Amino acid sequence: MGPDTEPPTIDPKTAGDGAGRGIPRATWGFDVFFVCFALFWAVQWLLGMLLVRIGIDLKEVPWAPVAIALPAQIVVVVVGVELVRLRDPNGLATLGIGLDRGRSVLAGVLGYVVISVLWYLGMFIYLQLWLATGMRWPEQQAMTAVKSAFTHPSLSIWVPLLIGFATVIGASMAEELMFRGLLYGWLRRSMAIRPAAVIVGLLFGLVHGQLHTILPLGFLGYMLCYLRERKGGLVSCMIAHSLFNAVNLLLTVYLPNFLNP
């Protein structure tokens, strides 16, 4: 498929099972993505306000970020799936959550290998260009907080386990549903692959909140759109995203200077 072709019509029953290139036409509108996106931030804001109200310092308490993020991720996945199903009884198939999960898992693992090689190579070049300007690479507070939670001797084992779950599973499912599922699927109703992937990638980079990571994470989001296009479904994207987050989580804990020079 070329970048200027229209989205193909694919039998929803085969979507996401590796049957071929392309994605089925989305049956939902931008409003579904907007509701999920707004809920994601609203739930986090409300929980953050609640923790502050009861005297929890969000920057100092290691379990505070996961107490905010994990419920928001669960809400997005549940609400997003239900809204899609309300719009179309075959909505989950349209998202590409098909029956051949074994092939989707394999596609996700192979997709991760390709994406990670390209991403780390691009990240190395980007980092060298950044440092060549004389600017310091900003401290990534999220990485510092995660490392503290995993290495703090007085914390319960449940804290790093929940952080790991929220990072590897929760974030991957919620973000892939919102960006590569709802938003990218809606954009592909009227756009070619490349501009739709660029828009989704840039927004994906922006929502992570740090200026210096917009391009690296935008590139990741862009490549995940192509994985969605290639395999037709979200399962492979979720697997690739989960592996990416898992490896970066381990690097953050055991090799912190690798991603935070």
N, C-alpha and C positions, 0 to 999 in steps of 0.2 A: 504493500500500500504506500502510495506517495503522500507527502504532507498536505496536498491540496485535494485529496479525495474526500468524498462525503462519508460519514460514519456508516458502516455496513449494517445491514439487517441480519441479525444472527438469532437463531432459535434460542430463546432464554434457557431452554432445558440443557443446552450444551455450553452455556456461557461459563467461562472460568475453568473449563476442564482441559484447556490446552488444545481445543479443537482447531484453533487457527488464529491468525492475526485479526485484531479489531475488537471493538466492544459493541454490545447491543445499544440501541438508542434509548436514552434515559426517558423514563415516564414521569419524572418529577421536575419541578421548577426550582428556580433559585431560592424560593422561600424556604424549602426544606433545609438547604445548606445554611441559610441565614438563621433559622430557628436553632439548629444544632450549634452553630458557631456562637450565637448569643448566649445560649444556655451554658456552654462550656465556660465562658468567662464570667457569667453571672453567678454560677454555682461557686466558682473559685473565689470571687469577690465576697460573696456572702459568708462563706466558711472562713475566709481570712478575717473579715470583720468580727465574726463570732469568736475566733481564737484571740484576737486582740482585746476584745471586750472582757474576756475572762482572764486576761493577764498573760497570755502566751506571746513571747517575743518571736516573731516569725523568722528573724535572721539568726537567732541564737539556738532555738530548739530544733534539733536535727530531724525530728519526725514531723514537724509542722508542714513542710512542702508536700509530703505524701498524703497528709490528712486533708490537704486542700485539693490536690490534683486527682487522686484516685476516685473519689466520689464524682467529680466532674466528668472523668473519663467514662465511668459506668453510665451516668445519666445520658451522655452523648450517644453511646452505643445503643442503649435501650430505646431512647426516643427516636434516634435516626432510623433504626431498623423498623420500628413500628410505623413511622410516618411513610416510609417507602412502601411498606406492605399495605397501608391504607390507600395509597394512590394506585397501587397495582398489585393484585394477588400474586403475580409472578415477579414482584419487585426484587426479591432477594436473588433470583436467577438473573435479573437484569443487571444487578450489581456484580454478578459473576461469582456468586457463592454457589458453585455447582456441586455435582456429586463426586467427581473424580478428584478427591482431595489429595490422594497420593501423588498424582502428577502435579498438582498445584504446589504441594510442599517441595517436590524436587525442583520445579521451576523457580520457586522462591529461593532455595538454597543456591542454585546456579546463578540466579539473578543477583543475589547478594555478592557472590564471588566477583562477578564482572563489575557491579556497581562499586564495591569497596576498592577494587584496584584503581578504577578511574577516579574515585573520590579522594583517596589518600594521595594519589599522584597530583591531582588538582589542588588539594589542600597544601601539599608541600610547596608547590610553585607559588600559590597565593600567599603563603606564610613568608616565603623568601622575598617576594615583592613588597609585602607589608613592612618587614623589618628593614629592607633596603631604603625605605623612605625616612628611616631614623625614628619611627614611632615604635613604642613598646606595644607588645601584644597585650590587650586588656585582660585583667584577671577575670576568669569566668567563675562567678560566685556560685553558680549551680554545681560546678565540679567540686569546688571547695567544700560545699555543704554535704555533697554525697560522700566524699572521701572521709569527712569528719564522722558521718553516720556509720560508715563501715568500720572505722578504726577506733571509735570511742569505746574505752574499756567498760564503762558503766552502763551502756545501753543494752536493752534486751535484744536477743537475736531476731525478734520479730520486726524490729525497725529496719535493718538492712534487707530482710526478706520482702517486706512490703515495698520498700523503695525499689528493689529489683523488679518486683512484679509490676509496679506502676510504670517503671521505665521501659521494661522489655515487652510486657504484654499490654498493659492498659494504654500507654501512649501510642503504641503501634496500631492497635485496633481503632482507637478513637480518631487518630489523625488520618489513617488511611481511609476510614469511612467518610470523614468530612472532605478531605482534599482529593484523593484519587478516586473516591466513590461518588459522592454527591456533587462536588464542585466540578471536577474534571468531566464527569458524565454529562452534567448540564451544559458545560461549555462546548463539548463535542457535538451537541445537537446543531450548532451553528458555526463552529470553527474547525479549521484544520488542526492536525495533531500538534504541530510546532507552536503556534501562538497559544493554544490552550495549555500546553505543557509549561510554557514560559510564565504565563499568568499564575498558574497553580504553584509553580516552583517559587516564584518571587513572594507570593503571599505566604507560602509555607515558611520561607526564610524570615519574613517580617514578623510573623506571630511569635517567633522564638525570642524576640525582644532585645537582641544585642546587635548593634550596627555592624560590628566586624564579622559576624557570622551569617549575615544575610545572604551573601554570595555563596559560601560553601554549602549552607543548608538549602538554599535555593537550587543549587546544582543537584543536590541529593533528591529534592522533590521533583525536579525536571526528569531525572533518570527513572524515578519510580513511576512517573506517568508513562514512560515508554515501556516499562515492564507491564503495566496495566494494559497498554495497547497491544503488546505482543501476545499476552496470555489471555486477555479478555476479562479477567476477574480480579477480585481483591485479595483472595487468599494468598496468592504468590507475593503480592505487594506487602501484606502483613508479615509474612514469613521473612522476607528480605529486610524489612524495617526492623523487626524484632532482633534479628541477628546483628544488624548494624548497631542498634542500641546496646545489645548485650556486650559486644566486643568493646565498644566505647566506654561502657560502664566499667569493665575490667581494666581497661587502660587508665581510666580516671583513678581507680583505687590503687593499682599496683605500679603504674607508670605515669604519674600525674604530669610530668614535664613533656610527655609525648604530645599531648593535645593542648597543654597550657604552658608554652615555653616561657 
